[in-house]
Amino acid sequence: MNNQPSLIEVAQLGRLVGLKGELKLHLHCDFPEQFKKGKVFQTHKGERLEVLSYNMTKGVISFVGYAEREIASKLVNTFLYTTPENSMRDCALKEGEFFWFDMMDAQIMDEGVCLGRVDEIERIAVTDYLVVKTDDVFVAKGLAKHFYIPYIERYILSFNKEMGVVQTHDALGILENS
Protein backbone atom coordinates (compact mmCIF):
# COMPACT_ATOMS: atom_id res chain seq x y z
CA MET A 1 0.00 0.00 0.00
CA ASN A 2 1.34 3.43 0.73
CA ASN A 3 4.63 4.11 2.38
CA GLN A 4 3.39 7.26 4.13
CA PRO A 5 1.40 6.31 7.24
CA SER A 6 -0.54 9.60 7.32
CA LEU A 7 -2.06 8.94 3.88
CA ILE A 8 -4.71 6.47 2.75
CA GLU A 9 -4.74 4.89 -0.70
CA VAL A 10 -8.16 5.57 -2.26
CA ALA A 11 -7.76 4.82 -5.99
CA GLN A 12 -5.53 4.01 -8.91
CA LEU A 13 -5.70 5.67 -12.31
CA GLY A 14 -6.02 3.32 -15.25
CA ARG A 15 -6.01 3.66 -19.01
CA LEU A 16 -6.85 6.79 -20.96
CA VAL A 17 -10.46 7.16 -22.10
CA GLY A 18 -11.26 9.47 -25.03
CA LEU A 19 -9.36 12.53 -26.19
CA LYS A 20 -9.82 14.99 -23.30
CA GLY A 21 -7.44 13.55 -20.73
CA GLU A 22 -9.97 11.38 -18.94
CA LEU A 23 -8.68 8.30 -17.17
CA LYS A 24 -10.37 5.19 -15.85
CA LEU A 25 -10.65 5.41 -12.04
CA HIS A 26 -10.19 2.17 -10.10
CA LEU A 27 -11.56 2.74 -6.59
CA HIS A 28 -9.73 1.28 -3.61
CA CYS A 29 -12.32 2.68 -1.21
CA ASP A 30 -16.06 2.58 -0.58
CA PHE A 31 -16.65 6.31 -1.11
CA PRO A 32 -16.81 7.40 -4.76
CA GLU A 33 -18.57 10.60 -3.68
CA GLN A 34 -15.25 12.05 -2.49
CA PHE A 35 -14.04 12.39 -6.11
CA LYS A 36 -15.76 15.72 -6.72
CA LYS A 37 -14.64 18.75 -8.69
CA GLY A 38 -12.02 20.74 -6.80
CA LYS A 39 -10.96 17.90 -4.47
CA VAL A 40 -7.17 17.50 -4.24
CA PHE A 41 -5.44 14.14 -3.94
CA GLN A 42 -1.78 13.32 -3.48
CA THR A 43 -0.02 10.81 -5.72
CA HIS A 44 2.51 8.15 -4.75
CA LYS A 45 5.12 10.47 -6.26
CA GLY A 46 4.14 13.32 -3.94
CA GLU A 47 2.36 15.36 -6.61
CA ARG A 48 -0.99 17.03 -5.97
CA LEU A 49 -3.86 16.49 -8.42
CA GLU A 50 -7.05 18.55 -8.41
CA VAL A 51 -10.18 16.90 -9.81
CA LEU A 52 -11.54 18.70 -12.88
CA SER A 53 -14.42 16.28 -13.46
CA TYR A 54 -15.60 12.85 -12.35
CA ASN A 55 -18.26 10.72 -13.99
CA MET A 56 -19.28 8.10 -11.42
CA THR A 57 -21.45 6.22 -13.93
CA LYS A 58 -18.61 5.75 -16.41
CA GLY A 59 -15.89 5.59 -13.75
CA VAL A 60 -13.71 8.22 -15.47
CA ILE A 61 -11.92 11.19 -13.99
CA SER A 62 -9.91 14.17 -15.25
CA PHE A 63 -7.59 16.60 -13.49
CA VAL A 64 -6.75 20.29 -13.73
CA GLY A 65 -3.72 20.75 -15.98
CA TYR A 66 -4.13 17.31 -17.59
CA ALA A 67 -6.98 18.00 -20.03
CA GLU A 68 -5.02 16.76 -23.05
CA ARG A 69 -4.56 13.08 -23.79
CA GLU A 70 -0.76 13.26 -24.17
CA ILE A 71 -0.31 15.07 -20.85
CA ALA A 72 -2.79 12.84 -19.00
CA SER A 73 -0.98 9.73 -20.25
CA LYS A 74 1.70 10.47 -17.62
CA LEU A 75 -0.89 9.68 -14.92
CA VAL A 76 -1.68 6.12 -16.03
CA ASN A 77 -1.10 3.69 -13.12
CA THR A 78 -0.81 6.54 -10.60
CA PHE A 79 -2.08 5.86 -7.07
CA LEU A 80 -4.20 8.52 -5.34
CA TYR A 81 -4.06 9.21 -1.61
CA THR A 82 -5.94 11.33 0.90
CA THR A 83 -5.63 11.96 4.62
CA PRO A 84 -7.75 10.37 7.36
CA GLU A 85 -8.99 13.87 8.23
CA ASN A 86 -10.21 14.45 4.66
CA SER A 87 -11.89 11.05 4.63
CA MET A 88 -13.75 11.77 7.86
CA ARG A 89 -14.85 15.16 6.52
CA ASP A 90 -15.82 14.07 2.99
CA CYS A 91 -17.26 10.57 3.50
CA ALA A 92 -20.56 10.02 5.28
CA LEU A 93 -20.64 6.89 7.43
CA LYS A 94 -23.86 5.14 8.33
CA GLU A 95 -24.65 3.85 11.81
CA GLY A 96 -22.23 1.03 12.71
CA GLU A 97 -19.80 1.81 9.87
CA PHE A 98 -16.16 2.83 10.26
CA PHE A 99 -13.07 3.46 8.19
CA TRP A 100 -10.38 0.88 7.55
CA PHE A 101 -7.84 3.10 9.32
CA ASP A 102 -9.99 2.86 12.47
CA MET A 103 -9.18 -0.88 12.64
CA MET A 104 -5.44 -0.60 12.22
CA ASP A 105 -3.59 -2.12 15.20
CA ALA A 106 -6.86 -3.38 16.76
CA GLN A 107 -6.57 -6.56 18.83
CA ILE A 108 -8.05 -9.72 17.35
CA MET A 109 -9.87 -11.53 20.15
CA ASP A 110 -11.24 -15.05 19.72
CA GLU A 111 -13.13 -16.41 22.73
CA GLY A 112 -11.11 -14.27 25.14
CA VAL A 113 -7.71 -15.06 23.58
CA CYS A 114 -5.68 -12.38 21.77
CA LEU A 115 -4.52 -13.84 18.45
CA GLY A 116 -2.70 -10.72 17.30
CA ARG A 117 -3.30 -7.25 15.87
CA VAL A 118 -4.62 -5.91 12.58
CA ASP A 119 -1.56 -5.07 10.51
CA GLU A 120 -3.29 -4.24 7.23
CA ILE A 121 -6.56 -4.68 5.38
CA GLU A 122 -6.67 -6.03 1.84
CA ARG A 123 -9.53 -6.27 -0.60
CA ILE A 124 -9.38 -9.42 -2.70
CA ALA A 125 -12.14 -9.57 -5.30
CA VAL A 126 -15.21 -8.37 -3.38
CA THR A 127 -14.12 -9.47 0.11
CA ASP A 128 -12.10 -7.49 2.63
CA TYR A 129 -9.51 -9.40 4.66
CA LEU A 130 -7.88 -8.43 7.93
CA VAL A 131 -4.16 -9.15 7.71
CA VAL A 132 -3.27 -10.07 11.27
CA LYS A 133 0.19 -9.92 12.78
CA THR A 134 0.11 -12.99 15.00
CA ASP A 135 0.75 -12.59 18.72
CA ASP A 136 4.25 -13.73 19.76
CA VAL A 137 2.79 -16.51 21.94
CA PHE A 138 1.43 -18.27 18.84
CA VAL A 139 4.51 -17.54 16.71
CA ALA A 140 6.63 -19.19 19.41
CA LYS A 141 4.45 -22.29 18.99
CA GLY A 142 5.42 -22.42 15.31
CA LEU A 143 2.29 -20.82 13.85
CA ALA A 144 2.30 -18.27 11.01
CA LYS A 145 3.60 -14.76 11.70
CA HIS A 146 0.68 -13.31 9.69
CA PHE A 147 -2.70 -14.68 8.70
CA TYR A 148 -5.83 -13.47 6.92
CA ILE A 149 -9.35 -13.31 8.34
CA PRO A 150 -12.15 -12.67 5.83
CA TYR A 151 -14.28 -9.75 6.99
CA ILE A 152 -17.56 -11.66 6.83
CA GLU A 153 -20.19 -12.45 9.48
CA ARG A 154 -18.96 -16.03 9.73
CA TYR A 155 -15.73 -14.84 11.39
CA ILE A 156 -16.16 -11.20 12.48
CA LEU A 157 -18.62 -10.74 15.34
CA SER A 158 -18.00 -7.09 16.19
CA PHE A 159 -15.55 -4.21 16.24
CA ASN A 160 -15.30 -1.83 19.18
CA LYS A 161 -13.58 1.27 17.83
CA GLU A 162 -13.12 2.90 21.26
CA MET A 163 -11.44 -0.19 22.73
CA GLY A 164 -9.62 -1.16 19.51
CA VAL A 165 -10.89 -4.74 19.66
CA VAL A 166 -12.24 -7.04 16.95
CA GLN A 167 -14.25 -9.95 18.35
CA THR A 168 -14.00 -13.03 16.12
CA HIS A 169 -15.33 -16.55 15.87
CA ASP A 170 -13.21 -19.47 14.60
CA ALA A 171 -10.27 -17.18 13.77
CA LEU A 172 -8.02 -19.45 15.84
CA GLY A 173 -8.84 -22.24 13.39
CA ILE A 174 -7.78 -20.00 10.51
CA LEU A 175 -4.49 -19.24 12.30
CA GLU A 176 -3.84 -22.91 13.05
CA ASN A 177 -4.42 -23.82 9.39
CA SER A 178 -2.35 -20.97 7.94
C-alpha positions, -999 to 999 in steps of 0.1 A, spaced: 0 0 0 13 34 7 46 41 24 34 73 41 14 63 72 -5 96 73 -21 89 39 -47 65 27 -47 49 -7 -82 56 -23 -78 48 -60 -55 40 -89 -57 57 -123 -60 33 -152 -60 37 -190 -69 68 -210 -105 72 -221 -113 95 -250 -94 125 -262 -98 150 -233 -74 136 -207 -100 114 -189 -87 83 -172 -104 52 -158 -106 54 -120 -102 22 -101 -116 27 -66 -97 13 -36 -123 27 -12 -161 26 -6 -166 63 -11 -168 74 -48 -186 106 -37 -152 120 -25 -140 124 -61 -158 157 -67 -146 188 -87 -120 207 -68 -110 179 -45 -72 175 -42 -54 141 -39 -18 133 -35 0 108 -57 25 81 -48 51 105 -63 41 133 -39 24 154 -66 -10 170 -60 -39 165 -84 -71 186 -84 -102 169 -98 -115 187 -129 -144 163 -135 -156 129 -124 -183 107 -140 -193 81 -114 -215 62 -139 -186 58 -164 -159 56 -138 -137 82 -155 -119 112 -140 -99 142 -153 -76 166 -135 -67 203 -137 -37 208 -160 -41 173 -176 -70 180 -200 -50 168 -230 -46 131 -238 -8 133 -242 -3 151 -208 -28 128 -190 -10 97 -202 17 105 -176 -9 97 -149 -17 61 -160 -11 37 -131 -8 65 -106 -21 59 -71 -42 85 -53 -41 92 -16 -59 113 9 -56 120 46 -77 104 74 -90 139 82 -102 145 47 -119 110 46 -137 118 79 -149 152 65 -158 141 30 -173 106 35 -206 100 53 -206 69 74 -239 51 83 -246 38 118 -222 10 127 -198 18 99 -162 28 103 -131 35 82 -104 9 76 -78 31 93 -100 29 125 -92 -9 126 -54 -6 122 -36 -21 152 -69 -34 168 -66 -66 188 -81 -97 174 -99 -115 202 -112 -151 197 -131 -164 227 -111 -143 251 -77 -151 236 -57 -124 218 -45 -138 185 -27 -107 173 -33 -73 159 -46 -59 126 -16 -51 105 -33 -42 72 -66 -47 54 -67 -60 18 -95 -63 -6 -94 -94 -27 -121 -96 -53 -152 -84 -34 -141 -95 1 -121 -75 26 -95 -94 47 -79 -84 79 -42 -92 77 -33 -101 113 2 -99 128 1 -130 150 7 -126 187 43 -137 198 28 -165 219 14 -183 188 45 -175 167 66 -192 194 44 -223 190 54 -224 153 23 -208 138 23 -183 110 36 -148 117 7 -133 97 -27 -147 87 -58 -135 69 -94 -133 83 -122 -127 58 -143 -97 70 -176 -117 68 -202 -124 95 -190 -160 97 -157 -148 114 -162 -112 125 -186 -107 153 -180 -71 162 -156 -42 162 -153 -18 192 -136 13 178 -131 29 213 -114 -2 227 -96 -12 195 -109 -47 197 -122 -70 169 -143 -100 184 -140 -130 161 -153 -165 159 -132 -195 146 -103 -172 138 -80 -194 158 -88 -222 134 -78 -200 105 -45 -192 123 -38 -229 130 -44 -238 94 -23 -210 79 
